[in-house]
């Protein structure tokens, strides 16, 4: 009986000890939520070095883009860190999801090391407050890929010069890009000039159109007063939207509703140029996916009549307030922002926002598009990042997409409708104080 009792006690303590060890091992793992795309794989690879150094395992949970927002805000307590979209900063900070990193960032000098645009876009809320809720994780911008073989073909160059009166080359302005797209628009040969973003899904149309609004000298509204009327619904915005529609008409028809999948038009040999995010450019250099990889070139956004901007892509890395492993989480972000780790992040394919890395010859020479990415990182602007951003986004998506695909609304009516409904949203949320 005594032996039986001992066995029972050993089993009990053994089970208890096993449970304790499982919990202890669990405490040595931090979990990061990010979108399902190649940079998440790069971060998982990079984090292996952190584990070797600290013994702390890092798990990157990847969720498809269409479920990314709800995966975090509906289940935030499951994660220690999140690579959240810039537009989440409002809800993440005011809703109690994110930890205020302002003092930590300033003490470490991170705000001085990273580009101003990335700190403003990925970390700061409210705009201009110098209050930070994230560190820049993955810088990204919009840019273009083009068929170098066509641009450098002597016959094409001669024909373009004869038709437009200037040499065929990488466009410096949106008007030049439109000329080039018009020149290569050959529907009778099932070939087209340029495919740009225009999708009802998530923020597809808005990310493209807003860039043209800024380049034509207008704006989405005043970030301090939240006034929109008289700022967005102006003739310059309407002209920008008209131009965007004209450019959109020059694309391959089956890819006119495309956004993150717009590279397919290029892979299929249907277009001379394609608008994309730099994060999706690696696929364009992959000969397995892109038959034209060897002759694919890249350039940053051209200039508009009144400016040169790019819609902000990429994400910041925020500490989740519900995490019970903040000591380990802060060890990770402290490790991640080290200059040597940022350089390795860039080598793996991540887009560092560290100014020294971006301007290094190693980075600039690493890919055919890194130099234009570096240039693009200095002209980033973003959509509203207020907690109500999703409702604002639904409005612009509705009216701007309607204008692009239907003749039931004018460009001015589309801008006026967006301005009116955005102000209604701000009014309902209490942004206008007497």
C-alpha positions in Angstrom: 0.0 0.0 0.0 2.9 2.3 0.9 4.4 1.7 -2.6 1.0 2.4 -4.2 0.8 5.7 -2.3 4.3 6.6 -3.4 3.4 5.9 -7.0 0.2 8.0 -6.7 2.2 10.9 -5.2 4.9 10.6 -7.9 2.2 10.6 -10.6 0.5 13.6 -9.1 3.7 15.6 -8.7 5.0 14.4 -12.0 1.8 15.6 -13.7 2.0 18.8 -11.8 5.6 19.2 -12.6 5.0 18.5 -16.3 2.2 21.2 -16.3 4.5 23.7 -14.7 7.2 23.0 -17.2 4.8 23.4 -20.1 3.7 26.8 -18.7 7.3 27.8 -18.2 8.2 26.9 -21.7 5.1 28.8 -22.9 6.4 31.9 -21.0 9.5 31.6 -23.2 7.5 32.2 -26.4 6.2 35.5 -27.7 3.5 35.6 -30.4 3.4 38.2 -33.2 0.4 38.7 -35.4 1.0 39.9 -38.9 -0.5 39.4 -42.4 0.1 36.4 -44.6 2.8 37.5 -47.0 6.5 37.0 -47.6 7.7 39.7 -45.1 6.2 37.6 -42.3 8.3 34.7 -43.4 11.4 37.0 -43.4 10.6 38.1 -39.9 10.2 34.5 -38.7 13.6 33.7 -40.2 15.2 36.8 -38.6 13.8 35.9 -35.2 15.8 32.7 -35.1 18.8 34.9 -34.2 16.8 36.4 -31.3 16.0 32.9 -30.0 19.6 31.9 -30.2 20.7 34.9 -28.3 17.9 34.9 -25.6 16.3 31.5 -25.6 13.0 33.2 -26.2 11.0 31.6 -29.1 9.1 33.9 -31.5 6.0 32.6 -33.3 4.6 34.7 -36.2 0.9 34.1 -36.7 -0.1 34.9 -40.3 -3.6 35.8 -41.3 -4.9 36.7 -44.8 -5.4 40.4 -45.5 -9.1 40.2 -45.6 -9.2 38.8 -42.0 -6.3 40.7 -40.6 -8.2 43.5 -39.0 -10.7 41.4 -37.2 -8.1 38.8 -36.3 -6.5 41.4 -34.1 -9.2 43.5 -32.8 -11.5 40.6 -32.0 -8.7 38.5 -30.5 -6.0 40.9 -29.3 -5.5 39.2 -26.0 -4.0 36.2 -27.9 -1.0 38.2 -29.1 2.1 39.9 -27.6 2.9 42.1 -30.6 1.1 43.0 -33.8 2.4 44.3 -37.2 -0.6 46.6 -37.5 -1.6 48.8 -40.4 -0.9 52.5 -40.0 -4.7 53.2 -40.0 -5.1 51.1 -36.9 -3.1 53.6 -34.8 -6.2 55.5 -33.8 -8.2 52.6 -32.5 -5.2 50.8 -31.2 -4.1 53.7 -29.0 -7.4 55.2 -27.9 -9.1 51.8 -27.5 -6.4 50.5 -25.1 -5.0 47.9 -27.4 -1.5 49.4 -27.8 1.2 50.3 -25.2 2.4 53.9 -25.3 6.0 53.6 -26.5 6.8 57.3 -26.6 9.3 57.5 -23.7 11.0 54.2 -24.7 11.4 55.3 -28.3 12.7 58.7 -27.3 15.1 57.3 -24.7 16.5 54.9 -27.3 16.7 57.6 -30.0 14.7 55.5 -32.4 12.7 58.5 -33.6 16.0 60.1 -34.8 17.3 56.9 -36.5 14.1 56.1 -38.5 12.9 58.2 -41.3 10.5 61.0 -40.4 7.8 59.7 -42.7 7.9 56.3 -41.2 7.7 57.5 -37.6 4.7 59.7 -38.6 3.0 57.0 -40.6 3.6 53.9 -38.7 4.1 55.1 -35.1 2.6 58.4 -34.3 -0.9 59.2 -33.1 -2.4 61.8 -33.1 -0.6 63.3 -36.1 2.0 65.8 -35.1 1.8 64.8 -31.4 5.2 63.0 -31.2 3.4 60.4 -29.2 4.3 56.9 -30.5 2.5 53.6 -30.3 4.7 51.4 -32.6 8.1 51.1 -34.1 8.5 51.0 -37.9 8.4 47.4 -38.9 8.1 47.2 -42.7 8.4 50.3 -44.7 6.6 50.3 -48.0 5.3 52.5 -50.8 3.7 52.4 -54.2 5.8 52.3 -57.3 5.9 50.9 -60.8 7.3 48.0 -62.7 7.9 48.4 -66.5 9.0 46.4 -69.5 12.6 47.5 -70.1 12.7 45.5 -73.4 9.9 47.6 -74.8 11.2 50.9 -73.5 14.7 50.2 -74.9 13.5 48.8 -78.3 14.9 51.1 -81.0 11.7 50.8 -83.1 9.5 51.7 -80.1 11.7 54.6 -79.2 11.7 56.0 -82.7 7.9 55.7 -83.0 7.3 57.3 -79.6 9.6 60.2 -80.3 7.8 60.8 -83.6 4.4 60.7 -81.9 5.1 62.7 -78.7 8.1 64.8 -79.5 10.3 63.6 -76.6 12.3 60.4 -75.9 10.7 57.2 -74.4 12.1 56.9 -70.9 11.1 56.4 -67.3 8.4 59.1 -66.8 9.1 62.1 -64.6 5.5 63.2 -64.5 2.1 61.6 -64.5 1.4 63.3 -67.8 4.4 61.5 -69.3 3.3 58.2 -67.8 -0.1 58.7 -69.5 1.6 59.4 -72.8 3.6 56.1 -72.5 0.5 54.2 -71.5 -1.4 55.6 -74.4 1.5 54.7 -76.8 1.5 51.0 -75.6 -2.3 50.7 -75.5 -2.9 48.2 -78.3 -6.1 46.4 -77.6 -6.1 44.9 -81.1 -3.0 43.0 -80.0 -4.4 42.3 -76.5 -1.7 44.5 -75.1 -2.2 47.5 -72.9 -0.4 50.5 -71.4 -0.7 50.4 -67.6 -2.7 48.7 -64.9 -3.4 50.6 -61.7 -5.3 49.9 -58.5 -9.1 50.0 -58.7 -10.7 47.5 -56.4 -13.8 47.5 -54.2 -12.0 45.3 -51.7 -10.5 46.9 -48.5 -8.6 50.1 -49.6 -7.7 49.2 -53.2 -9.2 52.2 -55.0 -8.6 54.7 -52.2 -4.8 54.0 -52.0 -4.4 54.9 -55.6 -6.7 57.9 -55.9 -5.5 59.6 -52.7 -2.0 59.8 -54.2 -3.3 61.7 -57.2 -5.3 64.0 -54.9 -2.1 65.0 -53.1 -0.1 65.3 -56.3 -2.7 67.7 -57.8 -2.4 69.9 -54.8 -5.4 69.0 -52.7 -5.8 67.0 -49.6 -8.1 64.6 -47.8 -8.9 67.1 -45.1 -7.3 69.0 -42.2 -5.8 66.5 -39.7 -6.1 68.9 -36.8 -9.6 70.3 -37.2 -11.1 67.3 -39.2 -12.5 69.8 -41.6 -13.0 68.2 -45.0 -15.4 70.4 -47.0 -13.5 73.0 -48.9 -10.3 70.9 -48.8 -11.3 67.6 -50.5 -14.2 68.7 -52.6 -12.2 71.2 -54.7 -11.6 71.4 -58.5 -8.1 70.0 -58.1 -9.3 66.8 -56.5 -11.9 66.3 -59.2 -9.3 66.8 -61.9 -7.1 64.3 -60.1 -9.9 61.7 -60.1 -10.7 62.4 -63.8 -7.0 61.8 -64.6 -7.0 58.6 -62.6 -10.0 57.3 -64.5 -8.3 58.1 -67.9 -5.2 56.2 -66.8 -7.3 53.3 -65.5 -8.9 53.0 -68.9 -5.6 52.2 -70.5 -5.2 48.9 -68.6 -5.8 45.2 -69.5 -9.6 44.8 -69.0 -9.5 41.6 -67.0 -7.3 43.3 -64.4 -9.1 46.6 -64.1 -10.6 45.5 -60.7 -7.2 44.4 -59.4 -5.3 45.6 -56.3 -2.7 43.4 -54.6 -3.0 40.9 -57.4 -2.4 43.5 -60.2 1.1 42.0 -60.9 -0.8 39.2 -62.7 -1.4 41.5 -65.6 2.4 41.9 -65.9 3.1 38.2 -65.6 0.6 37.4 -68.4 2.4 39.9 -70.7 -0.7 42.1 -71.0 0.7 45.5 -70.0 3.8 47.6 -70.3 3.6 49.0 -66.8 1.9 48.1 -63.5 1.4 50.0 -60.3 2.3 47.9 -57.2 3.6 48.0 -53.7 7.4 47.5 -53.3 6.6 44.6 -51.0 5.2 42.7 -54.0 8.2 43.5 -56.3 10.3 40.5 -55.4 7.8 38.3 -57.4 8.5 40.4 -60.4 12.1 39.3 -60.3 11.2 35.7 -60.0 11.4 34.0 -63.5 9.2 31.2 -62.3 6.3 33.7 -61.8 7.3 36.4 -64.2 8.4 35.4 -67.7 9.7 38.9 -68.2 11.8 39.0 -65.0 15.1 39.6 -66.9 13.7 42.6 -68.6 11.7 44.1 -65.8 12.6 47.6 -64.5 11.2 49.7 -61.7 10.6 53.4 -60.9 9.2 55.5 -58.1 6.0 57.5 -58.5 6.2 60.4 -61.0 5.4 64.0 -60.0 2.0 65.6 -60.3 1.3 69.2 -61.2 1.6 70.3 -57.5 3.4 67.5 -55.7 5.0 64.1 -55.6 3.7 61.7 -53.0 3.1 58.0 -52.4 0.4 56.2 -50.4 1.9 54.7 -47.3 2.2 50.9 -47.3 3.8 48.7 -44.7 3.2 48.4 -41.0 4.4 49.3 -37.5 5.1 46.9 -34.7 3.0 47.6 -31.6 3.2 46.1 -28.1 -0.2 44.6 -27.2 -1.4 45.9 -23.9 -2.9 42.6 -22.9 0.4 40.7 -23.2 1.7 39.1 -20.0 5.2 38.9 -21.4 6.1 42.5 -21.8 9.6 42.1 -20.4 10.3 39.6 -23.2 8.5 41.7 -25.7 10.6 44.7 -25.0 13.7 42.6 -25.3 12.5 41.7 -28.8 11.8 45.2 -30.0 15.0 46.5 -28.5 16.8 43.7 -30.4 14.9 44.4 -33.6 15.9 48.0 -33.9 19.6 47.4 -33.5 21.5 48.7 -36.5 23.0 45.3 -37.2 19.6 43.6 -37.0 18.1 46.2 -39.3 20.8 45.6 -41.9 20.1 41.8 -41.7 16.3 42.5 -41.9 17.0 44.4 -45.2 19.1 41.6 -46.5 16.4 39.0 -45.9 13.9 41.2 -47.9 12.3 43.3 -45.1 12.2 47.1 -45.8 14.0 48.8 -43.0 13.0 52.4 -42.1 16.5 53.0 -40.6 18.0 56.0 -42.4 21.5 54.6 -42.3 20.3 51.3 -43.8 18.2 52.9 -46.5 21.1 55.1 -47.6 23.8 52.4 -47.4 25.4 51.2 -50.7 24.7 47.6 -49.6 21.0 48.3 -49.5 20.9 50.4 -52.7 22.7 47.8 -54.7 20.9 44.8 -53.3 17.9 44.8 -55.8 17.0 46.7 -59.0 14.2 48.6 -57.0 15.9 49.4 -53.7 17.1 52.8 -54.9 13.6 53.9 -56.0 12.2 52.5 -52.8 14.6 54.7 -50.8 13.4 57.7 -52.8 9.8 56.7 -52.2 10.2 56.4 -48.5 10.7 60.2 -48.4 7.4 61.0 -50.0 4.9 58.9 -48.0 1.5 60.2 -46.9 -1.4 58.3 -45.3 -5.1 58.0 -45.1 -6.9 59.0 -41.9 -5.7 56.9 -38.9 -8.6 57.9 -36.6 -10.5 55.1 -34.8 -13.3 55.5 -37.3 -11.0 55.0 -40.3 -12.9 51.9 -41.5 -16.1 53.8 -41.9 -14.3 56.6 -43.7 -12.6 54.1 -45.9 -16.0 52.5 -46.8 -17.2 55.9 -48.0 -14.3 56.7 -50.3 -14.2 53.2 -51.6 -17.9 53.5 -52.5 -17.9 56.8 -54.4 -14.5 56.7 -56.0 -15.0 53.1 -57.3 -18.4 54.0 -58.5 -16.9 56.9 -60.5 -14.2 54.7 -62.0 -16.6 52.0 -63.2 -19.9 53.7 -63.9 -21.1 56.9 -65.5 -23.8 57.6 -62.9 -21.7 60.2 -61.0 -19.2 62.9 -61.9 -15.8 63.4 -60.4 -16.9 66.5 -58.6 -20.0 64.7 -57.2 -17.9 61.8 -56.0 -15.6 64.2 -54.1 -18.5 66.2 -52.7 -20.2 63.1 -51.5 -17.1 61.8 -49.8 -16.5 65.2 -48.1 -20.0 65.4 -46.9 -20.2 61.9 -45.5 -16.7 62.1 -43.9 -17.8 65.2 -42.0 -21.0 63.4 -41.0 -18.8 60.6 -39.5 -16.6 63.1 -37.7 -19.7 64.9 -36.4 -21.2 61.7 -35.1 -18.0 60.8 -33.4 -17.8 64.1 -31.6 -14.8 65.6 -33.3 -16.3 69.0 -33.7 -16.4 70.9 -30.4 -18.4 74.0 -30.0 
